[in-house]
Amino acid sequence: MNETTRQAVAVALGVGVVAWQASVEPGRAFAAVLLLSALGYAFAPVVRDGVV
């Protein structure tokens, strides 16, 4: 899987989770966005360096 495909999958999964969370309970959408941001920052170096 090349880098562009990997990033597209990650973005699609992130948007999907946030959309699902907002539809289930709108008050928790902000928490879901914060969680995805934290995970993005945590895994960005790993994805950037190509370890994954």
N, C-alpha and C positions, 0 to 999 in steps of 0.2 A: 504494500500500500504506500503510495507516494505521499509527500508532505501535504499537497493541496487537498487530496482526498481525505487525509486524516483530519485536517483542520475543518473541512466541510462537515464531516461526520460529527466532530466535537461540537461545532456550532449548532448543528441540527438537533443533536441530543439536548443541548442546553436550552435551546428555544422550546423544544418539546416539553421538557420538564417544567419550565416556567409557565408555559401555557396550560399544562395540565393542572399544576398547582393553583393557578389563578382561577381555573374553572371549578375546582373542587371547593376551595375556600379562599375567596379573594383577599381576606385579611392577612393571609400567609404568603402572598405573592412576593412581598418585599423580602421576607425571610428567605424564600427560595432564591431570589436574585442575589442576595448576599452570600448564600451558601455556594452558588455556582461561581460567583466572583472569587471567593476564597479558594475553591478547588482549582479554578483557572490559574490563579497566581501560584498555587502550590505546584502544579504540574507543568507550568510554562517552561521552566528550565529543562525539564526532562524531555518534553516534546521538541523544544528548540535544539537540544543536543542530539536528538535522534536516538535516544536510548529506548524509547517505546517502539 
